[in-house]
């Protein structure tokens, strides 16, 4: 990561981050193709259950934590907009400490005439580190996750879309469902997709939770106790799916219709809030000031013998 930075900032290859050298570095960093192309891979998510092994393709996330690390290294990159590292998919992180809903099958269709983008995801599992009896995942039975969007020929979301997850979950696996029916509803406000091409093809989006059985404060368990690793109405959620089989057209070519099968990935998850650009800028300035103070202190206290 730092090696990519110093390709455009050779004056920092000696590790010297004096403040009087940062101003020209900012301009160089903003126009640096190596930095703009830097990617921070997501973590692969594995789950093993009775239905088989699900391995999510790593998401191509450009995480803000990566941007912060680069800021600490170069001292100027918090002023570079986060959007510069975007490709087609949106850049965000799921909160891995919260529950997730994963899909193992389904389909996607896009009708260019109407702009209708429809996803049906099935074979879902509910994942949580707080499930009873030491379980980390349980199946969602009679399940369907539906995503409906209107997307223009450039792949841009028009208006807002909807996300709905239905099914039944037996959290304590005692044979009695603890929640069933409409589990999650959401209003989709952002959509992104990888460039057009063959499978695998990835798309994702952000939404606000609007309701459903999993947005309660707690759910009583049939075997006793309650389950609380749930979502809240109004908080931001996300989905990220990968189509593994092309059926018609070219996946992601919004100039024409296309369809695909076997969509796998996260249909519902809470998203880590992004710090604002102003917050990142303050972090950079604080880091720079702290580095300068530390160097000044060391000059005064450490002398050669």
C-alpha positions as CSV (number, residue, x, y, z in Angstrom):
1,X,0.0,0.0,0.0
2,X,2.7,2.5,1.0
3,X,4.8,1.3,-2.0
4,X,1.9,2.4,-4.3
5,X,1.9,5.8,-2.6
6,X,5.6,6.4,-2.9
7,X,5.5,5.7,-6.7
8,X,3.7,9.1,-7.0
9,X,5.5,10.6,-3.9
10,X,9.2,9.7,-4.4
11,X,10.2,12.4,-1.9
12,X,8.7,10.3,0.9
13,X,10.6,7.1,0.1
14,X,13.1,8.0,2.8
15,X,10.3,7.9,5.4
16,X,10.7,11.6,6.2
17,X,7.2,13.2,6.7
18,X,8.2,16.8,7.5
19,X,5.2,19.1,7.4
20,X,6.8,21.5,5.0
21,X,6.8,18.7,2.4
22,X,3.1,17.8,2.7
23,X,1.5,20.6,0.6
24,X,3.0,19.6,-2.7
25,X,2.3,16.0,-1.7
26,X,-1.4,16.6,-1.5
27,X,-1.6,17.6,-5.2
28,X,0.5,14.7,-6.2
29,X,-1.7,12.3,-4.2
30,X,-4.9,13.5,-5.8
31,X,-3.6,12.9,-9.3
32,X,-1.9,9.6,-8.5
33,X,-3.2,6.7,-10.7
34,X,-1.6,4.1,-8.4
35,X,-3.4,5.4,-5.4
36,X,-6.7,5.9,-7.2
37,X,-6.5,2.2,-8.3
38,X,-5.5,0.9,-4.9
39,X,-8.0,-1.7,-3.7
40,X,-8.5,-3.2,-0.2
41,X,-9.9,-6.7,-0.4
42,X,-12.8,-7.7,1.7
43,X,-12.8,-10.7,4.0
44,X,-14.1,-14.0,2.6
45,X,-17.1,-15.3,4.6
46,X,-17.5,-19.0,5.0
47,X,-20.3,-20.9,6.5
48,X,-20.7,-24.6,6.9
49,X,-24.1,-26.1,7.4
50,X,-26.2,-29.1,6.7
51,X,-27.1,-27.7,3.3
52,X,-23.4,-27.6,2.2
53,X,-20.5,-25.1,2.2
54,X,-21.1,-21.5,1.2
55,X,-18.1,-19.4,0.3
56,X,-18.7,-15.9,-0.6
57,X,-16.5,-14.3,-3.2
58,X,-14.4,-11.6,-1.5
59,X,-16.0,-8.2,-2.0
60,X,-13.9,-5.6,-3.6
61,X,-14.3,-3.1,-0.8
62,X,-12.2,0.1,-0.6
63,X,-12.6,0.3,3.1
64,X,-12.3,3.6,5.0
65,X,-10.0,1.9,7.4
66,X,-7.7,1.4,4.5
67,X,-8.0,5.0,3.6
68,X,-7.1,6.0,7.2
69,X,-4.1,3.7,7.2
70,X,-2.9,5.4,4.0
71,X,-3.5,8.8,5.6
72,X,-1.3,7.8,8.5
73,X,1.5,6.7,6.2
74,X,1.5,9.6,3.8
75,X,-0.1,12.3,6.0
76,X,-2.2,13.9,3.2
77,X,-4.6,11.4,1.6
78,X,-7.6,12.1,3.8
79,X,-8.2,15.0,1.5
80,X,-8.7,12.7,-1.5
81,X,-12.5,11.9,-1.9
82,X,-13.3,8.3,-1.1
83,X,-15.2,8.0,-4.4
84,X,-12.0,8.1,-6.3
85,X,-11.3,4.5,-5.4
86,X,-14.7,3.3,-6.6
87,X,-15.2,1.1,-9.5
88,X,-18.9,0.2,-10.2
89,X,-19.9,-1.5,-6.9
90,X,-20.5,0.7,-3.9
91,X,-17.8,0.9,-1.2
92,X,-19.0,0.0,2.3
93,X,-18.3,-2.5,5.1
94,X,-20.8,-4.8,6.8
95,X,-20.7,-4.8,10.6
96,X,-19.3,-8.2,11.2
97,X,-20.4,-8.1,14.9
98,X,-24.0,-8.0,13.8
99,X,-26.3,-10.6,12.3
100,X,-26.3,-11.3,8.5
101,X,-28.6,-13.0,6.1
102,X,-26.9,-15.0,3.4
103,X,-28.4,-16.4,0.2
104,X,-27.1,-19.4,-1.7
105,X,-29.3,-19.4,-4.8
106,X,-31.7,-17.2,-6.8
107,X,-31.9,-15.2,-10.0
108,X,-31.6,-11.7,-11.5
109,X,-33.4,-10.2,-14.5
110,X,-33.1,-6.8,-16.1
111,X,-35.6,-5.4,-18.6
112,X,-34.0,-2.5,-20.6
113,X,-37.3,-1.2,-21.9
114,X,-38.9,-0.6,-18.4
115,X,-35.6,-0.4,-16.4
116,X,-36.9,-3.1,-14.0
117,X,-34.1,-4.8,-12.1
118,X,-35.5,-7.8,-10.1
119,X,-33.7,-10.2,-7.8
120,X,-35.1,-13.3,-6.2
121,X,-32.8,-14.8,-3.6
122,X,-33.4,-18.2,-1.9
123,X,-31.6,-20.8,0.2
124,X,-31.0,-18.3,3.0
125,X,-29.3,-18.6,6.3
126,X,-29.4,-16.3,9.4
127,X,-25.9,-15.8,10.8
128,X,-25.2,-14.5,14.3
129,X,-22.5,-15.0,17.0
130,X,-25.3,-14.7,19.6
131,X,-27.6,-17.6,18.6
132,X,-28.6,-20.0,21.4
133,X,-26.8,-23.3,22.0
134,X,-23.5,-22.2,20.5
135,X,-24.9,-22.1,16.9
136,X,-23.5,-19.6,14.5
137,X,-26.1,-20.0,11.8
138,X,-29.6,-21.4,11.3
139,X,-31.6,-21.9,8.1
140,X,-34.5,-19.6,7.1
141,X,-37.3,-21.8,5.9
142,X,-40.0,-20.9,3.3
143,X,-37.7,-18.1,2.4
144,X,-37.5,-15.5,-0.3
145,X,-35.6,-12.2,-0.6
146,X,-36.9,-9.8,-3.2
147,X,-35.1,-6.7,-4.5
148,X,-37.0,-4.5,-7.0
149,X,-35.2,-1.5,-8.6
150,X,-35.6,0.8,-11.6
151,X,-32.2,1.3,-13.2
152,X,-31.4,3.4,-16.3
153,X,-29.1,2.5,-19.2
154,X,-26.1,3.8,-17.4
155,X,-26.7,1.5,-14.4
156,X,-27.9,4.3,-12.2
157,X,-30.7,3.8,-9.7
158,X,-33.8,5.8,-10.5
159,X,-35.8,6.9,-7.5
160,X,-35.8,4.4,-4.7
161,X,-36.2,0.6,-4.6
162,X,-37.5,-2.0,-2.2
163,X,-36.1,-5.0,-0.4
164,X,-38.2,-7.6,1.3
165,X,-37.2,-10.8,3.1
166,X,-39.8,-13.4,4.1
167,X,-39.5,-16.7,5.8
168,X,-39.4,-18.4,9.2
169,X,-36.5,-18.7,11.7
170,X,-36.2,-21.1,14.6
171,X,-33.4,-19.4,16.5
172,X,-33.0,-22.1,19.2
173,X,-33.6,-25.0,16.8
174,X,-36.2,-26.7,19.1
175,X,-38.6,-27.4,16.2
176,X,-40.8,-24.3,16.7
177,X,-40.3,-21.1,14.7
178,X,-39.7,-18.1,16.8
179,X,-40.4,-15.5,14.0
180,X,-42.1,-15.9,10.7
181,X,-43.7,-13.9,7.8
182,X,-42.2,-10.7,6.7
183,X,-38.7,-10.6,8.3
184,X,-37.2,-7.4,6.8
185,X,-38.4,-4.6,4.6
186,X,-36.2,-1.8,3.4
187,X,-36.1,1.3,1.1
188,X,-33.1,1.1,-1.2
189,X,-31.4,4.4,-1.8
190,X,-28.2,3.5,-3.6
191,X,-27.1,0.8,-6.1
192,X,-23.8,-0.2,-7.7
193,X,-22.7,-2.9,-10.1
194,X,-19.5,-4.2,-11.6
195,X,-18.7,-3.6,-15.2
196,X,-20.6,-5.6,-17.8
197,X,-19.1,-9.0,-18.6
198,X,-19.4,-12.7,-18.0
199,X,-20.2,-14.4,-14.7
200,X,-19.3,-14.0,-11.9
201,X,-20.9,-10.5,-11.8
202,X,-21.4,-8.5,-8.6
203,X,-23.9,-5.9,-7.6
204,X,-24.8,-4.3,-4.3
205,X,-26.8,-1.5,-2.6
206,X,-27.7,0.4,0.5
207,X,-31.1,0.7,2.1
208,X,-32.8,1.9,5.3
209,X,-34.7,-0.7,7.4
210,X,-38.4,0.2,7.4
211,X,-39.9,-2.8,9.3
212,X,-40.3,-6.6,9.5
213,X,-40.1,-9.1,12.3
214,X,-36.3,-8.8,12.7
215,X,-36.6,-5.1,13.5
216,X,-38.1,-5.7,17.0
217,X,-36.1,-4.9,20.1
218,X,-36.2,-8.6,21.1
219,X,-37.9,-11.9,20.1
220,X,-39.2,-14.4,22.7
221,X,-37.8,-17.9,22.1
222,X,-40.1,-20.9,22.3
223,X,-37.6,-22.7,24.4
224,X,-37.2,-19.8,26.8
225,X,-35.2,-16.6,26.8
226,X,-35.1,-13.9,24.2
227,X,-33.0,-13.1,21.1
228,X,-31.8,-9.6,20.6
229,X,-29.2,-9.5,17.7
230,X,-31.7,-7.8,15.5
231,X,-32.0,-4.6,13.3
232,X,-33.5,-1.2,14.0
233,X,-36.0,0.7,11.9
234,X,-34.1,3.6,10.3
235,X,-30.6,2.2,10.4
236,X,-28.6,1.6,7.3
237,X,-28.4,-1.8,5.8
238,X,-26.7,-3.3,2.7
239,X,-26.8,-6.2,0.3
240,X,-24.0,-7.6,-1.9
241,X,-24.7,-10.5,-4.3
242,X,-22.7,-12.3,-7.0
243,X,-24.3,-13.9,-10.0
244,X,-22.5,-17.1,-10.9
245,X,-24.4,-18.2,-14.1
246,X,-25.2,-16.1,-17.1
247,X,-28.5,-17.0,-18.7
248,X,-29.2,-14.3,-21.4
249,X,-27.5,-11.1,-22.6
250,X,-24.4,-9.7,-21.0
251,X,-24.5,-9.4,-17.2
252,X,-24.3,-5.7,-16.2
253,X,-25.0,-4.4,-19.8
254,X,-27.8,-2.0,-19.0
255,X,-28.1,-1.0,-22.6
256,X,-29.9,-4.3,-23.2
257,X,-31.8,-6.8,-21.2
258,X,-29.9,-9.6,-19.3
259,X,-30.6,-12.4,-16.8
260,X,-28.6,-14.7,-14.6
261,X,-28.9,-17.5,-12.0
262,X,-27.3,-18.7,-8.8
263,X,-26.9,-15.4,-6.9
264,X,-25.0,-15.8,-3.7
265,X,-24.0,-13.4,-0.9
266,X,-25.4,-11.1,1.7
267,X,-29.0,-10.1,1.2
268,X,-29.3,-8.2,4.5
269,X,-26.7,-6.8,6.9
270,X,-26.1,-3.7,9.0
271,X,-23.5,-1.4,7.5
272,X,-20.7,0.3,9.4
273,X,-21.3,4.0,9.5
274,X,-18.8,6.0,7.4
275,X,-16.9,8.8,9.0
276,X,-17.4,12.1,7.1
277,X,-14.7,13.7,4.9
278,X,-14.4,16.4,7.6
279,X,-13.7,13.8,10.2
280,X,-11.0,12.2,8.0
281,X,-9.4,15.6,7.4
282,X,-9.3,16.3,11.1
283,X,-7.7,12.9,11.6
284,X,-5.0,13.7,9.0
285,X,-4.2,17.1,10.5
286,X,-4.1,15.7,14.0
287,X,-1.8,12.9,12.9
288,X,0.5,15.4,11.2
289,X,0.6,17.7,14.2
290,X,1.2,14.7,16.5
291,X,4.0,13.5,14.3
292,X,5.7,16.9,14.2
293,X,5.4,17.2,18.0
294,X,6.9,13.8,18.5
295,X,9.9,14.5,16.2
296,X,10.5,17.8,18.0
297,X,10.4,16.0,21.4
298,X,12.8,13.3,20.2
299,X,15.2,15.9,18.9
300,X,15.3,17.5,22.3
301,X,15.7,14.3,24.3
302,X,17.6,11.8,22.2
303,X,21.2,12.7,21.5
304,X,24.0,10.6,20.1
305,X,26.5,9.3,22.7
